[in-house]
């Protein structure tokens, strides 16, 4: 557990928006928080690790897990939802760890990340690492494997995220932090509880037709065409498919924070489409990214960090 | 309150997928429902109106409102969440009315609609009308106005929805049912409680940069460029901006159900970006689509319908 953090010391969370300085107040509407109504530096100034995931229940379970892992649990207290004033997202905190839900799909995580990045900026947080812990469909790998994303690619296997701004398409880079991915892989090896790999992740705008499933309400292609597409994805070194990584990678890169995507595969898409494993099996798979990221955070906090 | 329904009698909910017939079981994963585990015809066979909206709290409030409106409320009972086994979506039912949440953005509503359309198909529902009741930003209209969508357009003001299938882009039509929009406008006139209009709705993939806001974590354009873009949208007869209508319109059209989008405008985007009105004002605005659609449903149920 002896390691030195490779992040630059006292690196802020960047916003790239000259208009923000002119605003007297910033209402983070989808969090039900704001700069006038809440003391954001007092509430969030010590945050060093932000973990995000689709499901609010899972992000609550994660904060409970990480509190125990860091021996910070308070047996008397429930962890309150900091965003209790809204049902758009849920947010929990223990010590330097913040856990936030983001719903499903790029637009949903995009709204959350805009407001999260502004929150961390207003709170004057430094040296923040953001990790998405999620679920995905695997391509040719054993269900239950954990994939740490190297690069997020689109449905044509290109490493890019297209953001439409004023009706024009702007292309953004989707590379994730290479050293962080390696550190997470190393954690997987040390844990030795499940298969962990580093690979490309495909990010789509749809779960059914967008991921070549045969079981949606609409399907205009054959089983063979589906298999051809997924095999081409496999040849392009894509390990898994999910629905948020490209916007996540692009936005974290723009704000200058270290970021990683850690997703468990719930099934092998070369063998099927339906999530028909038992509730217990799927639940235990979903805990794996939490276990990996929880271990990583503990290791980082135990490491010798030079004071700023 | 005397009217004749203009929908064809006993029109089923269409799925366009030859693979579905070969499946022994269909697990509607994101609803935590399935054809083997649940008797879908018994649970949902009488559904005639489905109302969908982003927020689970709002969709629960809607079912309580509509139960009272239809004099179907049971003072002893809470309305249970039919999808209690998952936190992805929430679903409530009273009599022939189903209320379902869909989260934020096209990918999130898309997953829900695939599973909803299959659910209605498996349940052998007929003559179903689906209405989205949501919130939006207005363009040049008074905040609190209710917009019934004529056509959903994209960020380049084109009436289309681009669905990526096997890595290729397929363009789909986003027209909504014209007669239903007219009937809803007529309800607005009869209610006479708030301003109701029929117009075009722009559907974007992002809330901040995608809608020309100046208050996101990132912004690379000037106030003037923002105003130019929104004024061009206004010239193209766009009344409001939201994030789900194009996929909603396209998927409902493919399945052959009558569909409408009814959104209140929470602010005028020509005058600002932040949702800084009081909680009470925003809450009262959000009830307006519920009031309009609740009135429409009551009117339909009271109308003389020829037996099939």
Interface residues (C-beta under 8 A of the other chain):
Chain A: X15 X16 X17 X18 X19 X20 X23 X25 X26 X27 X29 X54 X55 X56 X57 X87 X88 X103 X104 X105 X106 X107 X108 X110 X111 X113 X114 X115 X117 X118 X121 X155 X156 X157 X163 X164 X165 X166 X167 X204 X205 X206 X207 X208 X209 X210 X212 X214 X215 X216 X217 X218 X219 X220 X221 X223 X225 X226 X229 X243 X251 X254 X255 X274 X275 X276
Chain B: X15 X16 X17 X18 X19 X20 X23 X25 X26 X27 X29 X54 X55 X56 X57 X87 X88 X103 X104 X105 X106 X107 X108 X110 X111 X113 X114 X115 X117 X118 X121 X155 X156 X157 X163 X164 X165 X166 X167 X204 X205 X206 X207 X208 X209 X210 X212 X214 X215 X216 X217 X218 X219 X220 X221 X223 X225 X226 X229 X243 X251 X254 X255 X274 X275 X276
